Amino acid sequence: MFEIRVEADFAAAHFLQDYHGKCENLHGHNYKVYAHVKSNTLDDGGMALDFSVLKKTLREVCKIMDHTNLNDMPVFKQNPSAERIALFIFNSIVEKMPELAFDGDTNKLHLFAVDVFETDTSRARYTIY
């Protein structure tokens, strides 16, 4: 099995409405995002997927959130946790690249995980398995 990973970043503000602690106050992060794709096969050029294609899509998705207040995005239901951000990014990549949708066949090319780092030591991951 081959795995590729690309990364992108964005800066955004947020607060957690249903949280009791300092994160209930408006604050910001410089998020780092990794998108992971697996494939059991390689194309004729010897690649599972061209890095630049996946990276372009990931950057397009991150740009939607860059320099925003994430609480203004209805998809996060006023609680843009790192977990919800990871799910949003995952779903957005698959929407833009439907060929990466997982159909149950682990031998086919598919997006399998998105990591969202709020800091270097704090990460949430959405994965399909």
Secondary structure, DSSP 8 states (H G I E B T S, - for coil): -EEEEEEEEEEEEE--TT--SGGGS-EEEEEEEEEEEEESS--TTS-SS-HHHHHHHHHHHHHHHTTSBGGGSGGGTT---HHHHHHHHHHHHHHH-GGG---S-TTS-EEEEEEEEEETTEEEEEE--
